[in-house]
Amino acid sequence: MKFYRTVLAAIVCALPIAAQAQSESETAPGLMVELNAVQDVEGACRLTFLVENETETSIDAASYQVVIFDAAGVFERLTLFGFRELPAGRPRVRQFDVRNITCENLGRVLINGVSSCVVGGSESNICDQTPTLRSRTEVELLG
């Protein structure tokens, strides 16, 4: 009987911790950036992104500094990707061609930081929040 009381007490004590962990894992609405596809096109690797603005604020223009690494993990280049407008609650597809590299030789893409984020005609910090990142390709997407 004492064993069951001890187990019951442990479960009851753990409930608030489990509830807290669940609420911490639920992230606030923000930007979701998915590397959806890569395709070799005319001397370049075309990166196709799906971006969802899950905030309540439409973004007029967003540009991110992006670092490209080759398949061996070696720095290839630093560039800017202009994701243009990102309306609130509506997904957008954006494509960028990375010249002089094949998709097979592309290893990682790092979203290094925000270059520009315009909301309502003025610079905003809404894009500074770390976006949720995922990749449906063999290329790793980091942030």
Buried (B, 14 or more C-beta within 10 A) or exposed (E): EEEEEEEEEEEEEEEEEEEEEEEEEEEEBBBBBBBBBBEEEEEBBBBBBBBBBBBEBBBBBBBBBBBBBBBEEEEBEEBEBEBEEBEEEEEBEBEBEBEEBBBEEBBBBBBBEBBBBBBEEEEBEBBEBEBBBEBEBEBBBEE
